[in-house]
Amino acid sequence: MTLCSSFDLIVCCLFFVCIYAAWKAKRKTPLDDLPGPPPESFVLGNIRQLMREQVSTYDIKWQKSYGMVVKIGAPFGHDRLWLSDPKAIQHILQASRYNYVKPYAARFALNAATGRGVNGAEGRDHYRQRRVLNPAFGTSETRAQIAVFRKCARELVQEFENRAESCRSREENVPEFLSPAVLQALGLAAFNYDFHGDGEDRAEFYASLRDFMAKGFGLPSDWKVFCQGVMVHVPPSLLDLMIYFPSSGLAFLRRHVELSNNIARKLIQSRLAEARDVDRNDALSRIVTANRSEAERWQLTDEELSPQLATLLGAGHETTVTSLGWILLELATHPDEQRQLRDELYSARVDLVDGAGNVNLDSLPFLNAVIKETVRFDTVVPHLFRVATRNEVISLSEQVRCRSGIFIEELYIPQGTHIIISNVAYNRWNKDIWGEDADAWRPSRWLDGSVKSSGANVGVWANLMSFGAGHRACIGWRFALAEIQAFLFELVPRLNFETTKKTARIRRENCLVMLPMLSGEEQKGNQLPLRISVID
């Protein structure tokens, strides 16, 4: 099938999908009585507000106005169930997790970005991939990489100090400042791969990875928001053809996957060619070893292993750079907390480092309070998407007052209901958990008893939804956390971070992850300018 005929078929089918969606929306559903905002328009519902306005703007507005269980509009009068209720989240992502799957439309986007890696897999395929990947990302495996993370962070500081001999302070775009070192650390720890090496493939792949989320998913037009909304009605076999849609974003993702797979195949073949007794600590080697030891029915083929590199690098690099950027922005905005953290890290470097240069980063209370508070307050992954595969009744954390005036403590979710789990609203506006000042950045809440139990433990770390929950939680969350700890441990004692005149223009844009961009310069991609100075 030619590209032209594929495009014509997709456009034709979208037309009929729109007619079908408009007809289907006329039917009453159990969600009709739930509270929620009026749709912004019949064509887009409330989806544009969620995807194009700054992250958290409408999530927090809806939670403040309507509570933690809200009905919002989708294109052509359809409904979405928007949730930030802890008990509901726990049930959907943990207790009844196999009854709520990623919608195929969401999986399509992830597969377009990673080439059918674990993030886009579902059912038995997801279980098989996760089973092989898990052994590489345990606690002990992560601790074995901390020295690598610290080494890359030290090299970043040394490079800045060397360039700062003539000028001890200058403005830097933090994502550009951090990205090479974070990628090098991830490449060495995950794949024993040197991104600083020569080769056109490496340079192009690094450039592609640096712009991954912004170019692939950033700043969607109203047309793209509309397409994302109606894609849930498109049959999977037809949806797969949309990868060939003439879109600059999809073309960028296709090339990114091609570059990633080229590198992945070479790395996998080199590991397979090694003797079985060769002991390597990188994650890929552990994955290949785990795959070899599995029974044949659970083993992944080489073609199934290749997309995992794009998945781990695409997710791991972008989220770590972005999380570190938000942490440094918060420290620059709150200089007293920056000084307190620096004092703790100074002491730790003297008192806690053993003769081998090792330090238990988990034992540093204020360091971890700063990280917890920032991944709570500046939630990098704002939403998760699920669809119910059967009818269920779930318990809620608090009563919901419906439009009819009745109060409910349980929620009936019909099969086929599309659900948006608001990580950002749960993390940032649940005062019963985080305290009355939940909408303020205050690391000390993690040390003074302000944080309470939700009665439903939802996340893999600190009861936060920052890394997801359940069997689909971020597989590399320990890696990401250790890398963030290590970089802060090396950067903050030696460098000072201050805001600039541009800081007030920073926007929190929804590009699947929350990226920093400057108002009026969104087309330039990730920008988070801070003044960085060497501490004498």
N, C-alpha and C positions, 0 to 999 in steps of 0.2 A: 504494500500500500504506500503510495507516495505521500509526501508531507502535505501537499495541497489537498488531496482527497481526505486525508486524516483530519485536517483542519475543517473542511466542509462538513464532515460527518459529526465532528464534535459540536460545531455551531448549530447544526440541525437538531442534534439530540438535546442540546441545552434549551432550545426553543420548546421542545416537547416536555422537557423536565420542568420548565417554568410553568407550563399549562397544568401539568400534573400536580405540581406543588401548590399552585393557587387553588385547585379543586380540593386537594386533600386538606388544606388549611381551614376549610369551612366547617369541618367536623369538630364537634365539641370534645374536649379532653379533660381529664381530672385536674390538669394544671390551671384550668380557666379561673378557678376561685382563689388562686394564690395571689398575694400582693405583688406589685411590680410596677415599673414605670410605663408610661405610654410609649408606644413605638415612635422612634424619630421619623420614620416614614414606612409606608407599606412595602416598598421595594427592599429596604435594608433592615427594617426592624430597629433593634438597638445595637446591632453588631458593629456598625461603624464607630459608635461611641466607645465600644470595648477595644477595638483594634487600632483606631487612628488617634484617639485622644491620648494624652499622657497616661502612662501606666498608673493605676490606682485611682485616677480621678473619678471615674464612674463606679468602680467597685466599692469604694468607700462611701460615695454618695448614696448608692443603692442600699448598702448595709445600714447606714444611718437612718435612711428614710423608711425602709421596708423590712429590715431584719436580715437573718442569715439564710432564709429560704425564699427565693425570689423568682418570679416568672418574668423573663425578658423576651422581646420579640426577635424573630429571625426573618429573613426575606419571605415575602408573600404571605404574611400573617401567621407564620408558624411560630411555635413557642420553643424556648430553651429553658431548662431548669438550672438556675444559677445558685450555687451553694457555697457557704463558708461555715456551715454548722459542723462542729467537731464530731459529734456522733454519726452524722450522716456521712461525713468524709471517711471516718474509720470503717463504717459498714461497707461503703462502696469500694474502697481501695484495699481493705484487708479482710474483713469478716466474710464478705460475699464477692470477693474480687473476681472470680471467674464468671460471674453473672454480669459484669460490667466491663466492656472491652473498649479499646480505642476505636473510634469510628474509622471506617476505611478511608474517608476523606483526609483525616489527620494522619493516618498511616501513609497515605500517598505522598503527602508533603515530606514526611520523614524519610521515606524510601527514595524520593527524588534527591534528597540531600545526602544520603549515605549509601545508596545502592543496596537496599534491603538488609540493613544491619539489625541488631537486636531491638533498637528503639521502634522500628516499624513492624516487627514481627508480632504475631499473636498466636494464642493457642499452643499446640504442640511444638511448632517451630520456635516460639518464644521460649518455651520451657527448655528445649534442647540447647539453644544458643546460650541462655542464661546459665544452664548447668555447666557448660564448658568454660564460660567466662568467669564465673564466680571465684574459683580457686586463685585467680590472679590478683584479686582485690580485697583479700582479707586483712585483718589487723597486722599480723606479723609481716605479710608481704608489703604492706604500705610502709611500715616502720623501716624496712630494709632500704627504702628509696629516699628517706629524709636527707641523708648525706648528699645525694645527687641534687635534690631541690635546693639545699643550702649552698652548695657549690655554685650552681647557676645564678642564684641570687647574689652571692658575693661578687661574682664576675660582673654582674650588672652594675653593682655599686662601684666597683673598681673602674669600670669603663666610664661611668659618669664622673667620678673624681678625676680621672685622667683628662677628660675633656673640659673639666671645670677649672683647670689650673689658671687660665687667664680670666675666668669669670666664675666666681664661686656660687652664683645663683642665676637660674634662668627658667623661663617658662617652657614647660614640656606638655605635649599631648600625652596624657598618661597611658592610654591604650597602646600607642606607638612605642612609648618608653618601655612598657612591660612586655609587650608581645614577643619579641625575639627570645628573651630569657625564659619566659613561661613555656614557649613552644619547645625550646631546647631541653628544658627540664622534663617536659612531658615526653618528648621524643626519646630521650635517653632512658627514662624510667619505664616507659611503656613498651618501647620497641628496640632499645639499644641503637637508636638511629640518630645520627648527627645532622641536625638541620643547618649547621654552620658549614657543612661540607660543600664542595663544588658540585655543579651539575645544573643544567637548565630545568630539569624536572623538579628539583628541590626548590629552586628560586620561584618557579611559577606556582608550585603547590603552596609555598609559604605565603605568597601574595594572595592566592585564592583563599587560603584559610583565614588570613587576616581580615578579609572583607566578607567572610562567609555569611553571617546572619544579615548584615546590612544590605548586601546586594541580593541575597537569595530571598529574604523575607521582609525587608524593611519598607516602610512608607507605602503600604498598599493603597492604590487608588480606589475610588468608590466601585469601579468595575471589578477590581480584584476582590474587594470585600464582598460584593454581590456574588461573584463566582464561588468564593469559599463558602458562602451561606447555602447556595443551592447544590453544591457538590455532594451533600449528604444524601441527595435523592438520585444520584447518578449510579448506575450499576458498576461494581468494581471492574469488570472486564472493559467497560467503556472508559472508566476513569483512568485506567492504566495508559490509554492512548494519549491522555492530556500531557504526558511528559514531552510529547513532540509539539505541543502548542507553541506557536511563534511568540515566545515571551523572552525578554532579555534575562529575567530572573531564572527561568527554567534552563535557558541555554548556559547560563553561568553555572548552575548546579550540575548539569550534565557534564560539563568540562571538569568541574571539581571532582566528581565521582570517578571520571576516567583517570585523572592524575593520581587520585588516592589509590585506586585499584592497581595501577601500574607499580607504584611503590610497594603496596601490600603484597602483591604476588612475588616480587623479588625477595622481600623479607621472609615470607612464609617458606619459599623454596629453600632459602639458605638455612632456615631452622630445620626443615625436614631432612636436608642433606647432612646435617651434623650428626655425629655419633650420639647415641642415646645417653651416654654417660657424661656429655658436656653439660656443665652446670652453669646456667645463666639466671640472673635475678630479674630480668626485665619481664613485664607482663606478657608480652607476646610469646616468649619462650615457655612461660608457665601455661599459657593457653594451649600451645601446641602439645606440650607434655600431657596436659589434662585430656586433650582430645584423643591422643594416642591410647590413653589408658581406659577410655570409655568402651562399653560394648558397642558393637557395630551399629545398632539401631539408634544410638544416641550421638554417634560421631558426626561432626560437621565436615562437609566436603571443602576442598580448597576454595571453591567459589563462594561458599558460605562464610569461610573465615575472612576472606578479603574485605568485605564491607565493614567488618568490625573495626578496622583501622580508621576508616572515615568516620564511623560512629564515635569512637573514643577520642579522636583528635578534634573532630568538629564540635562535639559537646564539651569535652574536657578543656580545650584551649579557650574557647569563647567565654564559657561560664567562669573560668578561673581568672582570666584577665579582667572580665567585667566586674566580678566580685571584689577583686583587689582594688580596682579603680574606685568603686563606691566606698570601700573602706578608707582609702587614702583621701577621698573627698570629704568624708565625715570627719576624719582626723584633722584635715586642714580647716574645716569649718568650726571645729571644737578644739582649739589649741590646748586647753587645760587637760583634756583627755589624751591628747597626743603626748604631752609632757609626762603624764602619769604612766602611759604605756612605755614610753622611752625609759623612764626610771626603772620600771619592772624588768625590762629587757637588759638594761645595763647590769642590774644585779644578777640576773640569771646567767649572763655571760661570765660572770666572775664566780658565782656560787654553785651553779647547777651543771656546768659543763665538766664532764669527767676527762680523764687523761686521753681518751680516744677522741675527744671532741664531740661526744654525743650529749644530747640534752633531751629531757622529756618535755616536749612542747605542750603536752596535755596538762602538765602540772602548773602552768602559768595562768593564774586566775583572771587577771585583767586582759591579757592577750585573748583568751578564749571568750571573755565577756564582750570584747570589742567585735570579734568575729560573729558571735551569736547575734548581737544586737544589729549588726549591719545586714546580715543575711535575712534577719527578720524585717527590718525597716526598709531595706532596699532589696526586695525579693526579686531575684534575677529571672526566675521562671514564673511568670504571673498566673498562668492558668493551666489546668489539665482538662482534657476532654474525654468523655466516656459516653457510651450508649448502653442502655439496659437491654439485655437479651431475654429477659422474662419479667413477668409481673412480680412486684415485691412491695411489701409494706415495711418501712424502716422507722426506727425511733429517732427523735430529735432531741437536741440539748435543751431547747426551750420551746415554749408554746409559740405557735404562729397564728396571728389573727388574720383570717381570710377576708376577702372582699365582702363576703356575705355577712360578716360579723361573727362567725363561729370561730372558736379556738381549736386547734389541733395539736396533738403531741406526737402523732405518727403521720407519716407521709406515704401515700400510695403512689408508686412509680410504675406506670404501665410499660410493657415491653415496647422497645423502639424509642423511648424518651432519650433525647440528647441532653447531656448534662455538662455544664461548665463548672468545674471546681475552682474557686477563686483562692489560690494560694496567697495572693497579696492581701485580700481582705481578711482572711483568717490570721495571717501573720501580723498585720498592722493595725487592726481595728477591733480585736476581740479583747475588750477591757476586763472581762472576767478572768482571763488568763494572764495578760501582760500588765494589767494595772490601769488606773484612770488616765495616766499619761501615755497610753499605748501609741498615740500618734506623734510621739517625740522620740528622738534618738538619744537614749540614755543607757550606756553599758552597765552602769552600777545596778540596774534593776536585776541583773543576773547574780548579784552578790549580796543584795540586801533583803532578799525574801519577797520582792514584789511579784515575781513570777509564780503563778499558782498552777495547780493541776487542772486540766480541762475535764477530767473524768473520762476522757477518751484519748489514749496515747496514739497520735496520728502519724508522726514523722519518725524517720530513722535516727534523727539527732535532735536532742533538746526539745522534743515535742513541736518542732517547727516543720512547716511544709516546704521548706526551701530546697530539699533534696527529694521531695515526693514521699511516697509511703507504699508499703505493701510489696508485692512481688514485682512491681514495675518501678520501684524506687531507683534513683540514680545508682547504677552499678559501681561507678567510680567515686562515690561521695567521700570515702576515706582518703583516696588519692587527692581529690580536690582540697579537702580540709587540710591535709598535711602539707600540701604545696603552699596554700595560703599562709599557714602558720610559719613555715620555713622562710618564705619571702618577707613577711613582716618582721620576723626575728632578725633578719640581716639588714633590711632597709631602714627601719625606723630609728635604730640607734645611731646611724651614720648620716642620714639625710633628713632634712626638715621639709615639711609640705605646707604650703600656704595657698589661700585662694587668690584669684586674680580678678580683674574687672569683668572678665568673661564668665565668671562662675555663675552669676545670676541668670545667665542665658542658657544654662544647661537644662535640657529636656530629657525626660525619661520615656524613650520611644519603645513601643511594643514591636519587636522583630522576632517573635517567638521567645526571645529572651529580652530583658529590659536593657537597652543600650543607651549610653549617653550621647546626645547630639546637641549642637548649638542651635538655638532658635535663629532662623534666617539662613542657616548653613546646613540644613538637614541632608542635602544631597552630597555633602562631603563625607558622610558616614560617621563613624565613631569619633567623637571629640570630647575630651574631658581635660581642659587646660588647668594646670596647677603650676605654681612656682616652686621649684625644687632647689634646695640649697645644701651645700656640704656643711656638716657640723664639724667645726675645728676642735 
